[in-house]
Amino acid sequence: MSFSFRSASLARVGLAASLVALSSLPLAAQESAPAQPAAPAAAAVDPNAVVATVNGQPVTEADIALAEKDLGAQFGRLPPEQRRAAALSSIIEIRLMAAKATEQGLDKDAEFQRQMAFLSQRALHGEMVDKEVAGKITDDEIRARYDKEIAATPPVNEVHARHILVKTKEEADAIVKQLDGGADFQKLANEHTTDPSGKTSGGDLGYFGPGQMVPEFEKAAMALDVGAYTKEPVQSQFGWHIIKLEDKRAQQPPAFDAVKDQVKSLLIREKYIELVKQVRDGAKVDITDPELKKAIDAIDAQK
């Protein structure tokens, strides 16, 4: 199937339409993948267990876990046993260099203290979101929101089409004449289309819905009756198309498990914005820079 002339981006029509669009994602790769043996359960680790000391100060399993989490991007490709060693090595280096910096008074630097204050506030912000927003969202709440979005989704048809893509209108007109004379569409597609994948599939594009093809192609395909082809070639930025409609059907919504994380993310965002509004309503925020105030007001209006 060729996607070369599909629209570059789906229209932003809200979560409900996005959920429906996800239902067409191919699952063959997942379904055909051989089952992997379950990994053996890891033994419980005491987070307070000491694994090393640095100048007499303990390094615990909890410290190792924190370093692995914080530096995960650097350790991502290492096997587990090497990740632990790399995490411990990083902790040792960080503590020794931090001690040296403290000896030199770098911790008293005004810019450093500003940075530390910001990092501390950002970490507390993250804890607040984790504990008071994301941590309080239940599976029942996610399911209820999913059901609400699906119920609010208007019925959407998708179509199964084939096409023959050529460079000129003259070529396209000649192919239409052959079809009018009873020629086989799939055979002509294999012989004439400039769409590489269409040369072996009879121009098959599979099923697609609104917003997935360039507008002129979509409009023509959606207007056809099943079994009909375009009597007038359709021009797009890719050339000239002769389109045949094979089938129409209603799009099926995606399974709950397939979009559960997306629905949860939507709830997190909504509840976060609500919480921010509550704390801001109870706070005194005075922005003295007129341009910054205008920009902040514009951002707030979009939330």
Secondary structure, 3 states (H helix, E strand, C coil): CCCCCECCCCCCCHHHHHHHHHCCCCCHHHHHCCCCCCCCCCCCCCCCCEEEEECCEEEEHHHHHHHHHHCHHHHCCCCHHHHHHHHHHHHHHHHHHHHHHHHCCHHHCHHHHHHHHHHHHHHHHHHHHHHHHHHHCCHHHHHHHHHHHHHHCCCCEEEEEEEEEECCHHHHHHHHHHHHCCCCHHHHHHHHCCCCCHHHHCCEEEEECCCCECHHHHHHHHHCCCCCECCCCEEECCEEEEEEEEEEEECCCCCHHHHHHHHHHHHHHHHHHHHHHHHHHCCCCCCCCHHHHHHHHHHHHHC
